Amino acid sequence: MPKISQWFIGTAVIYVIVGMIGGIIMGAQQDFSLAPAHAHLNLIGWVSLALMGFYYNANPAKAASRLATIQFWVSTIGLWIMIPGLVLTLRGAPSGEPIVIAGSIITLLGMVLFAVAIFGRTPSRA
Ligand code: HEM
């Protein structure tokens, strides 16, 4: 498996473990106020990033491109900014809003770069 796929899937499984623990804590405390943060961590962090990892595994030439590495970091940094911003916002902190907006836009950019990786020219092997 290409290294970039390992990174996508390896980090995704960490996000889902954190997300599941968060889900169990929500259930135990009967406080579901952070449910949207839990949902986005699981659906972007686990489902979306793991899918990207499997895509690159199926397309090794694209996995070897610099774009794949850039896309990994843009998507990762977007998630790292978006989820804490979402938690702050859901907790009622006004400071969370610009953070969640910035994180969401970076996360969107990561997905646009993924689309470019899919539809763009496959780099030829040197
Ligand atoms: C141990 C595993 C998990 C536990 C204990 C758990 C627990 C929960 C709880 C307690 C809620 C809130 C329910 C409510 O508001 O009434 C929730 C919502 C949700 N969970 Fe999970 N969850 C788990 C895994 C996952 C995974 C793997 C995903 C997605 C891949 C996911 C996606 C969602 C979504 C989309 C919602 C709805 C959020 C909303 O209404 O804003 N969960 N989960």
Backbone and ligand atoms as CSV (ligand in chain L), in Angstrom:
chain,resi,resn,atom,element,x,y,z
A,1,MET,N,N,0.848,-1.203,0.000
A,1,MET,CA,C,0.000,0.000,0.000
A,1,MET,C,C,0.882,1.250,0.000
A,2,PRO,N,N,0.557,2.264,-0.846
A,2,PRO,CA,C,1.374,3.482,-0.863
A,2,PRO,C,C,1.383,4.157,0.516
A,3,LYS,N,N,2.508,4.828,0.787
A,3,LYS,CA,C,2.668,5.473,2.093
A,3,LYS,C,C,1.543,6.471,2.382
A,4,ILE,N,N,1.117,7.196,1.337
A,4,ILE,CA,C,0.082,8.220,1.565
A,4,ILE,C,C,-1.251,7.563,1.970
A,5,SER,N,N,-1.513,6.358,1.421
A,5,SER,CA,C,-2.729,5.636,1.821
A,5,SER,C,C,-2.643,5.213,3.284
A,6,GLN,N,N,-1.445,4.775,3.686
A,6,GLN,CA,C,-1.228,4.421,5.096
A,6,GLN,C,C,-1.514,5.625,5.989
A,7,TRP,N,N,-1.056,6.795,5.548
A,7,TRP,CA,C,-1.277,8.011,6.342
A,7,TRP,C,C,-2.758,8.355,6.427
A,8,PHE,N,N,-3.441,8.307,5.283
A,8,PHE,CA,C,-4.881,8.623,5.292
A,8,PHE,C,C,-5.633,7.645,6.200
A,9,ILE,N,N,-5.423,6.356,5.999
A,9,ILE,CA,C,-6.220,5.357,6.718
A,9,ILE,C,C,-5.760,5.252,8.174
A,10,GLY,N,N,-4.446,5.395,8.379
A,10,GLY,CA,C,-3.912,5.320,9.748
A,10,GLY,C,C,-4.401,6.463,10.625
A,11,THR,N,N,-4.454,7.680,10.056
A,11,THR,CA,C,-4.965,8.794,10.865
A,11,THR,C,C,-6.485,8.681,11.002
A,12,ALA,N,N,-7.158,8.199,9.939
A,12,ALA,CA,C,-8.620,8.073,9.987
A,12,ALA,C,C,-9.055,7.139,11.121
A,13,VAL,N,N,-8.318,6.053,11.312
A,13,VAL,CA,C,-8.741,5.099,12.347
A,13,VAL,C,C,-8.534,5.708,13.746
A,14,ILE,N,N,-7.547,6.604,13.856
A,14,ILE,CA,C,-7.372,7.296,15.146
A,14,ILE,C,C,-8.572,8.235,15.378
A,15,TYR,N,N,-8.994,8.947,14.313
A,15,TYR,CA,C,-10.143,9.860,14.467
A,15,TYR,C,C,-11.403,9.095,14.873
A,16,VAL,N,N,-11.624,7.914,14.287
A,16,VAL,CA,C,-12.867,7.198,14.615
A,16,VAL,C,C,-12.812,6.632,16.037
A,17,ILE,N,N,-11.608,6.270,16.500
A,17,ILE,CA,C,-11.503,5.792,17.888
A,17,ILE,C,C,-11.836,6.947,18.845
A,18,VAL,N,N,-11.268,8.145,18.545
A,18,VAL,CA,C,-11.582,9.325,19.374
A,18,VAL,C,C,-13.091,9.632,19.277
A,19,GLY,N,N,-13.631,9.565,18.035
A,19,GLY,CA,C,-15.058,9.848,17.827
A,19,GLY,C,C,-15.954,8.867,18.565
A,20,MET,N,N,-15.584,7.596,18.554
A,20,MET,CA,C,-16.390,6.580,19.254
A,20,MET,C,C,-16.332,6.798,20.766
A,21,ILE,N,N,-15.131,7.105,21.257
A,21,ILE,CA,C,-15.019,7.378,22.705
A,21,ILE,C,C,-15.904,8.577,23.058
A,22,GLY,N,N,-15.867,9.617,22.191
A,22,GLY,CA,C,-16.733,10.786,22.415
A,22,GLY,C,C,-18.205,10.388,22.414
A,23,GLY,N,N,-18.582,9.495,21.501
A,23,GLY,CA,C,-19.974,9.027,21.432
A,23,GLY,C,C,-20.381,8.292,22.699
A,24,ILE,N,N,-19.467,7.459,23.207
A,24,ILE,CA,C,-19.767,6.704,24.440
A,24,ILE,C,C,-19.908,7.678,25.624
A,25,ILE,N,N,-19.012,8.686,25.658
A,25,ILE,CA,C,-19.090,9.672,26.753
A,25,ILE,C,C,-20.408,10.446,26.665
A,26,MET,N,N,-20.805,10.833,25.415
A,26,MET,CA,C,-22.084,11.544,25.252
A,26,MET,C,C,-23.234,10.700,25.789
A,27,GLY,N,N,-23.224,9.426,25.417
A,27,GLY,CA,C,-24.298,8.540,25.857
A,27,GLY,C,C,-24.295,8.368,27.366
A,28,ALA,N,N,-23.097,8.184,27.943
A,28,ALA,CA,C,-22.999,7.959,29.390
A,28,ALA,C,C,-23.482,9.185,30.167
A,29,GLN,N,N,-23.162,10.379,29.624
A,29,GLN,CA,C,-23.545,11.609,30.330
A,29,GLN,C,C,-24.934,12.104,29.933
A,30,GLN,N,N,-25.530,11.463,28.924
A,30,GLN,CA,C,-26.831,11.923,28.391
A,30,GLN,C,C,-26.782,13.403,28.023
A,31,ASP,N,N,-25.642,13.820,27.491
A,31,ASP,CA,C,-25.473,15.200,27.015
A,31,ASP,C,C,-25.036,15.108,25.554
A,32,PHE,N,N,-25.984,15.429,24.669
A,32,PHE,CA,C,-25.731,15.242,23.238
A,32,PHE,C,C,-25.390,16.548,22.531
A,33,SER,N,N,-24.999,17.545,23.308
A,33,SER,CA,C,-24.758,18.870,22.710
A,33,SER,C,C,-23.575,18.850,21.728
A,34,LEU,N,N,-22.650,17.914,21.895
A,34,LEU,CA,C,-21.500,17.859,20.986
A,34,LEU,C,C,-21.708,16.855,19.849
A,35,ALA,N,N,-22.963,16.393,19.667
A,35,ALA,CA,C,-23.226,15.385,18.625
A,35,ALA,C,C,-22.773,15.842,17.232
A,36,PRO,N,N,-22.964,17.122,16.836
A,36,PRO,CA,C,-22.481,17.502,15.498
A,36,PRO,C,C,-20.958,17.407,15.360
A,37,ALA,N,N,-20.230,17.688,16.448
A,37,ALA,CA,C,-18.763,17.567,16.385
A,37,ALA,C,C,-18.372,16.092,16.239
A,38,HIS,N,N,-19.043,15.246,17.016
A,38,HIS,CA,C,-18.834,13.790,16.922
A,38,HIS,C,C,-19.116,13.310,15.491
A,39,ALA,N,N,-20.246,13.785,14.923
A,39,ALA,CA,C,-20.639,13.340,13.581
A,39,ALA,C,C,-19.615,13.784,12.545
A,40,HIS,N,N,-19.142,15.039,12.648
A,40,HIS,CA,C,-18.189,15.538,11.644
A,40,HIS,C,C,-16.812,14.907,11.802
A,41,LEU,N,N,-16.404,14.652,13.039
A,41,LEU,CA,C,-15.119,13.964,13.233
A,41,LEU,C,C,-15.180,12.575,12.594
A,42,ASN,N,N,-16.304,11.888,12.803
A,42,ASN,CA,C,-16.423,10.535,12.250
A,42,ASN,C,C,-16.597,10.544,10.731
A,43,LEU,N,N,-17.416,11.458,10.231
A,43,LEU,CA,C,-17.744,11.404,8.795
A,43,LEU,C,C,-16.660,12.030,7.920
A,44,ILE,N,N,-16.017,13.087,8.410
A,44,ILE,CA,C,-14.891,13.633,7.630
A,44,ILE,C,C,-13.621,12.871,7.994
A,45,GLY,N,N,-13.339,12.792,9.312
A,45,GLY,CA,C,-12.079,12.191,9.765
A,45,GLY,C,C,-11.961,10.712,9.437
A,46,TRP,N,N,-13.024,9.993,9.631
A,46,TRP,CA,C,-12.969,8.547,9.377
A,46,TRP,C,C,-13.419,8.215,7.961
A,47,VAL,N,N,-14.671,8.485,7.646
A,47,VAL,CA,C,-15.218,8.019,6.367
A,47,VAL,C,C,-14.508,8.693,5.175
A,48,SER,N,N,-14.459,10.032,5.175
A,48,SER,CA,C,-13.906,10.717,3.998
A,48,SER,C,C,-12.409,10.441,3.837
A,49,LEU,N,N,-11.656,10.581,4.926
A,49,LEU,CA,C,-10.203,10.402,4.795
A,49,LEU,C,C,-9.836,8.950,4.468
A,50,ALA,N,N,-10.569,8.003,5.051
A,50,ALA,CA,C,-10.287,6.602,4.728
A,50,ALA,C,C,-10.612,6.314,3.259
A,51,LEU,N,N,-11.716,6.896,2.753
A,51,LEU,CA,C,-12.054,6.704,1.336
A,51,LEU,C,C,-10.938,7.242,0.449
A,52,MET,N,N,-10.396,8.417,0.828
A,52,MET,CA,C,-9.289,8.984,0.048
A,52,MET,C,C,-8.097,8.024,0.057
A,53,GLY,N,N,-7.813,7.467,1.225
A,53,GLY,CA,C,-6.706,6.516,1.340
A,53,GLY,C,C,-6.910,5.313,0.425
A,54,PHE,N,N,-8.133,4.795,0.373
A,54,PHE,CA,C,-8.404,3.642,-0.496
A,54,PHE,C,C,-8.321,4.036,-1.976
A,55,TYR,N,N,-8.751,5.274,-2.283
A,55,TYR,CA,C,-8.643,5.741,-3.679
A,55,TYR,C,C,-7.169,5.752,-4.112
A,56,TYR,N,N,-6.323,6.348,-3.255
A,56,TYR,CA,C,-4.900,6.422,-3.627
A,56,TYR,C,C,-4.273,5.021,-3.680
A,57,ASN,N,N,-4.769,4.113,-2.850
A,57,ASN,CA,C,-4.260,2.738,-2.910
A,57,ASN,C,C,-4.574,2.095,-4.264
A,58,ALA,N,N,-5.739,2.472,-4.817
A,58,ALA,CA,C,-6.141,1.898,-6.110
A,58,ALA,C,C,-5.477,2.615,-7.281
A,59,ASN,N,N,-4.868,3.774,-7.005
A,59,ASN,CA,C,-4.237,4.570,-8.069
A,59,ASN,C,C,-2.826,4.962,-7.644
A,60,PRO,N,N,-1.892,4.008,-7.682
A,60,PRO,CA,C,-0.541,4.243,-7.135
A,60,PRO,C,C,0.188,5.407,-7.787
A,61,ALA,N,N,-0.063,5.662,-9.083
A,61,ALA,CA,C,0.631,6.779,-9.750
A,61,ALA,C,C,0.178,8.103,-9.129
A,62,LYS,N,N,-1.086,8.204,-8.837
A,62,LYS,CA,C,-1.585,9.431,-8.206
A,62,LYS,C,C,-1.131,9.515,-6.752
A,63,ALA,N,N,-1.025,8.364,-6.096
A,63,ALA,CA,C,-0.556,8.344,-4.702
A,63,ALA,C,C,0.861,8.881,-4.593
A,64,ALA,N,N,1.660,8.692,-5.637
A,64,ALA,CA,C,3.064,9.108,-5.615
A,64,ALA,C,C,3.235,10.591,-5.944
A,65,SER,N,N,2.133,11.263,-6.323
A,65,SER,CA,C,2.256,12.668,-6.737
A,65,SER,C,C,2.361,13.588,-5.520
A,66,ARG,N,N,2.974,14.754,-5.762
A,66,ARG,CA,C,3.082,15.738,-4.678
A,66,ARG,C,C,1.697,16.233,-4.264
A,67,LEU,N,N,0.787,16.282,-5.244
A,67,LEU,CA,C,-0.577,16.746,-4.957
A,67,LEU,C,C,-1.225,15.893,-3.870
A,68,ALA,N,N,-0.992,14.574,-3.888
A,68,ALA,CA,C,-1.599,13.697,-2.883
A,68,ALA,C,C,-1.116,14.070,-1.481
A,69,THR,N,N,0.184,14.367,-1.360
A,69,THR,CA,C,0.728,14.746,-0.052
A,69,THR,C,C,0.163,16.095,0.393
A,70,ILE,N,N,0.118,17.051,-0.542
A,70,ILE,CA,C,-0.443,18.372,-0.205
A,70,ILE,C,C,-1.900,18.206,0.216
A,71,GLN,N,N,-2.626,17.396,-0.549
A,71,GLN,CA,C,-4.051,17.192,-0.247
A,71,GLN,C,C,-4.245,16.546,1.128
A,72,PHE,N,N,-3.365,15.605,1.470
A,72,PHE,CA,C,-3.454,14.981,2.799
A,72,PHE,C,C,-3.336,16.046,3.891
A,73,TRP,N,N,-2.322,16.917,3.741
A,73,TRP,CA,C,-2.094,17.906,4.800
A,73,TRP,C,C,-3.180,18.970,4.847
A,74,VAL,N,N,-3.678,19.392,3.688
A,74,VAL,CA,C,-4.756,20.394,3.692
A,74,VAL,C,C,-6.001,19.793,4.366
A,75,SER,N,N,-6.359,18.572,3.999
A,75,SER,CA,C,-7.534,17.924,4.604
A,75,SER,C,C,-7.329,17.706,6.102
A,76,THR,N,N,-6.118,17.305,6.482
A,76,THR,CA,C,-5.829,17.038,7.895
A,76,THR,C,C,-5.888,18.334,8.714
A,77,ILE,N,N,-5.222,19.375,8.206
A,77,ILE,CA,C,-5.195,20.643,8.954
A,77,ILE,C,C,-6.607,21.232,9.027
A,78,GLY,N,N,-7.369,21.104,7.938
A,78,GLY,CA,C,-8.758,21.585,7.951
A,78,GLY,C,C,-9.553,20.923,9.072
A,79,LEU,N,N,-9.397,19.601,9.202
A,79,LEU,CA,C,-10.122,18.857,10.246
A,79,LEU,C,C,-9.662,19.288,11.638
A,80,TRP,N,N,-8.345,19.445,11.792
A,80,TRP,CA,C,-7.801,19.823,13.101
A,80,TRP,C,C,-8.287,21.207,13.538
A,81,ILE,N,N,-8.573,22.073,12.567
A,81,ILE,CA,C,-9.079,23.406,12.916
A,81,ILE,C,C,-10.599,23.365,13.077
A,82,MET,N,N,-11.258,22.650,12.174
A,82,MET,CA,C,-12.723,22.653,12.162
A,82,MET,C,C,-13.336,22.033,13.424
A,83,ILE,N,N,-12.820,20.876,13.846
A,83,ILE,CA,C,-13.479,20.171,14.963
A,83,ILE,C,C,-13.368,20.956,16.279
A,84,PRO,N,N,-12.167,21.453,16.668
A,84,PRO,CA,C,-12.132,22.268,17.894
A,84,PRO,C,C,-12.999,23.520,17.769
A,85,GLY,N,N,-13.040,24.129,16.566
A,85,GLY,CA,C,-13.896,25.303,16.359
A,85,GLY,C,C,-15.361,24.949,16.556
A,86,LEU,N,N,-15.731,23.773,16.073
A,86,LEU,CA,C,-17.122,23.308,16.214
A,86,LEU,C,C,-17.440,23.050,17.686
A,87,VAL,N,N,-16.497,22.432,18.388
A,87,VAL,CA,C,-16.717,22.161,19.828
A,87,VAL,C,C,-16.908,23.478,20.571
A,88,LEU,N,N,-16.036,24.459,20.288
A,88,LEU,CA,C,-16.158,25.762,20.956
A,88,LEU,C,C,-17.509,26.401,20.643
A,89,THR,N,N,-17.901,26.362,19.371
A,89,THR,CA,C,-19.176,26.967,18.957
A,89,THR,C,C,-20.352,26.277,19.659
A,90,LEU,N,N,-20.321,24.943,19.692
A,90,LEU,CA,C,-21.419,24.195,20.329
A,90,LEU,C,C,-21.462,24.437,21.830
A,91,ARG,N,N,-20.306,24.779,22.402
A,91,ARG,CA,C,-20.240,25.109,23.830
A,91,ARG,C,C,-20.617,26.566,24.087
A,92,GLY,N,N,-20.936,27.300,23.001
A,92,GLY,CA,C,-21.420,28.671,23.153
A,92,GLY,C,C,-20.338,29.739,23.170
A,93,ALA,N,N,-19.097,29.369,22.802
A,93,ALA,CA,C,-18.015,30.358,22.795
A,93,ALA,C,C,-18.003,31.088,21.450
A,94,PRO,N,N,-18.199,32.412,21.436
A,94,PRO,CA,C,-18.212,33.140,20.164
A,94,PRO,C,C,-16.886,33.015,19.410
A,95,SER,N,N,-15.795,32.800,20.128
A,95,SER,CA,C,-14.483,32.667,19.473
A,95,SER,C,C,-14.427,31.440,18.561
A,96,GLY,N,N,-15.349,30.508,18.759
A,96,GLY,CA,C,-15.322,29.289,17.953
A,96,GLY,C,C,-15.740,29.513,16.511
A,97,GLU,N,N,-16.597,30.523,16.296
A,97,GLU,CA,C,-17.167,30.695,14.951
A,97,GLU,C,C,-16.136,30.951,13.862
A,98,PRO,N,N,-15.240,31.952,14.036
A,98,PRO,CA,C,-14.246,32.143,12.969
A,98,PRO,C,C,-13.350,30.920,12.789
A,99,ILE,N,N,-13.125,30.178,13.872
A,99,ILE,CA,C,-12.278,28.982,13.771
A,99,ILE,C,C,-12.981,27.911,12.934
A,100,VAL,N,N,-14.279,27.712,13.218
A,100,VAL,CA,C,-14.998,26.667,12.467
A,100,VAL,C,C,-15.167,27.087,11.009
A,101,ILE,N,N,-15.309,28.396,10.763
A,101,ILE,CA,C,-15.426,28.857,9.368
A,101,ILE,C,C,-14.104,28.594,8.636
A,102,ALA,N,N,-12.994,28.990,9.265
A,102,ALA,CA,C,-11.685,28.781,8.630
A,102,ALA,C,C,-11.439,27.288,8.385
A,103,GLY,N,N,-11.719,26.468,9.407
A,103,GLY,CA,C,-11.503,25.025,9.284
A,103,GLY,C,C,-12.365,24.411,8.187
A,104,SER,N,N,-13.620,24.897,8.085
A,104,SER,CA,C,-14.526,24.356,7.068
A,104,SER,C,C,-14.016,24.686,5.668
A,105,ILE,N,N,-13.520,25.927,5.495
A,105,ILE,CA,C,-13.043,26.329,4.168
A,105,ILE,C,C,-11.793,25.534,3.794
A,106,ILE,N,N,-10.914,25.314,4.768
A,106,ILE,CA,C,-9.704,24.518,4.481
A,106,ILE,C,C,-10.098,23.069,4.169
A,107,THR,N,N,-11.089,22.564,4.914
A,107,THR,CA,C,-11.574,21.196,4.660
A,107,THR,C,C,-12.171,21.091,3.258
A,108,LEU,N,N,-12.917,22.121,2.863
A,108,LEU,CA,C,-13.476,22.148,1.505
A,108,LEU,C,C,-12.342,22.173,0.476
A,109,LEU,N,N,-11.335,23.002,0.743
A,109,LEU,CA,C,-10.192,23.077,-0.171
A,109,LEU,C,C,-9.535,21.703,-0.328
A,110,GLY,N,N,-9.425,20.966,0.793
A,110,GLY,CA,C,-8.859,19.613,0.734
A,110,GLY,C,C,-9.673,18.724,-0.195
A,111,MET,N,N,-11.002,18.857,-0.143
A,111,MET,CA,C,-11.858,18.032,-1.001
A,111,MET,C,C,-11.745,18.463,-2.461
A,112,VAL,N,N,-11.587,19.788,-2.684
A,112,VAL,CA,C,-11.403,20.267,-4.061
A,112,VAL,C,C,-10.080,19.726,-4.618
A,113,LEU,N,N,-9.027,19.736,-3.783
A,113,LEU,CA,C,-7.738,19.187,-4.236
A,113,LEU,C,C,-7.866,17.689,-4.537
A,114,PHE,N,N,-8.700,17.007,-3.755
A,114,PHE,CA,C,-8.929,15.582,-4.021
A,114,PHE,C,C,-9.602,15.417,-5.388
A,115,ALA,N,N,-10.559,16.302,-5.684
A,115,ALA,CA,C,-11.219,16.254,-7.004
A,115,ALA,C,C,-10.190,16.506,-8.109
A,116,VAL,N,N,-9.273,17.457,-7.863
A,116,VAL,CA,C,-8.225,17.735,-8.861
A,116,VAL,C,C,-7.360,16.481,-9.050
A,117,ALA,N,N,-7.056,15.805,-7.931
A,117,ALA,CA,C,-6.249,14.580,-8.022
A,117,ALA,C,C,-6.989,13.515,-8.840
A,118,ILE,N,N,-8.301,13.432,-8.649
A,118,ILE,CA,C,-9.076,12.415,-9.379
A,118,ILE,C,C,-9.144,12.742,-10.870
A,119,PHE,N,N,-9.513,13.999,-11.162
A,119,PHE,CA,C,-9.772,14.350,-12.569
A,119,PHE,C,C,-8.531,14.824,-13.316
A,120,GLY,N,N,-7.481,15.155,-12.560
A,120,GLY,CA,C,-6.280,15.688,-13.206
A,120,GLY,C,C,-5.498,14.598,-13.932
A,121,ARG,N,N,-4.514,15.053,-14.659
A,121,ARG,CA,C,-3.662,14.144,-15.429
A,121,ARG,C,C,-2.886,13.229,-14.464
A,122,THR,N,N,-2.806,11.968,-14.777
A,122,THR,CA,C,-2.020,11.045,-13.960
A,122,THR,C,C,-0.541,11.286,-14.231
A,123,PRO,N,N,0.255,11.593,-13.175
A,123,PRO,CA,C,1.673,11.860,-13.425
A,123,PRO,C,C,2.355,10.624,-13.997
A,124,SER,N,N,3.226,10.858,-14.998
A,124,SER,CA,C,3.940,9.716,-15.579
A,124,SER,C,C,5.119,9.365,-14.683
A,125,ARG,N,N,5.443,8.102,-14.612
A,125,ARG,CA,C,6.565,7.656,-13.764
A,125,ARG,C,C,7.887,8.025,-14.433
A,126,ALA,N,N,8.794,8.573,-13.662
A,126,ALA,CA,C,10.098,8.990,-14.215
A,126,ALA,C,C,10.950,7.757,-14.448
L,1,HEM,C1,C,-18.790,3.633,19.593
L,1,HEM,C2,C,-19.328,4.212,18.518
L,1,HEM,C3,C,-20.313,5.348,18.553
L,1,HEM,C4,C,-21.082,5.796,19.598
L,1,HEM,C5,C,-21.164,5.279,21.033
L,1,HEM,C6,C,-21.883,6.902,19.077
L,1,HEM,C7,C,-22.774,7.655,19.831
L,1,HEM,C8,C,-23.554,8.688,19.344
L,1,HEM,C9,C,-24.488,9.486,20.137
L,1,HEM,C10,C,-24.747,9.303,21.639
L,1,HEM,C11,C,-25.064,10.379,19.314
L,1,HEM,C12,C,-26.091,11.463,19.674
L,1,HEM,C13,C,-27.469,10.906,19.483
L,1,HEM,C14,C,-28.529,11.965,19.786
L,1,HEM,O1,O,-28.280,13.182,19.578
L,1,HEM,O2,O,-29.632,11.575,20.207
L,1,HEM,C15,C,-24.511,10.167,17.973
L,1,HEM,C16,C,-24.853,10.876,16.861
L,1,HEM,C17,C,-24.322,10.686,15.611
L,1,HEM,N1,N,-23.305,9.820,15.282
L,1,HEM,FE1,FE,-22.402,8.512,16.510
L,1,HEM,N2,N,-21.574,7.094,17.754
L,1,HEM,C18,C,-20.618,6.177,17.390
L,1,HEM,C19,C,-20.028,6.045,16.141
L,1,HEM,C20,C,-20.332,6.806,15.026
L,1,HEM,C21,C,-19.702,6.671,13.716
L,1,HEM,C22,C,-18.583,5.660,13.393
L,1,HEM,C23,C,-20.288,7.581,12.904
L,1,HEM,C24,C,-20.040,7.883,11.459
L,1,HEM,C25,C,-19.197,7.233,10.683
L,1,HEM,C26,C,-21.288,8.293,13.688
L,1,HEM,C27,C,-22.100,9.287,13.204
L,1,HEM,C28,C,-23.059,9.942,13.936
L,1,HEM,C29,C,-23.983,10.939,13.366
L,1,HEM,C30,C,-24.056,11.370,11.902
L,1,HEM,C31,C,-24.765,11.408,14.425
L,1,HEM,C32,C,-25.870,12.456,14.363
L,1,HEM,C33,C,-25.292,13.798,14.833
L,1,HEM,C34,C,-26.341,14.889,14.998
L,1,HEM,O3,O,-27.532,14.585,15.128
L,1,HEM,O4,O,-25.949,16.070,15.026
L,1,HEM,N3,N,-21.259,7.809,14.975
L,1,HEM,N4,N,-23.596,9.143,18.042
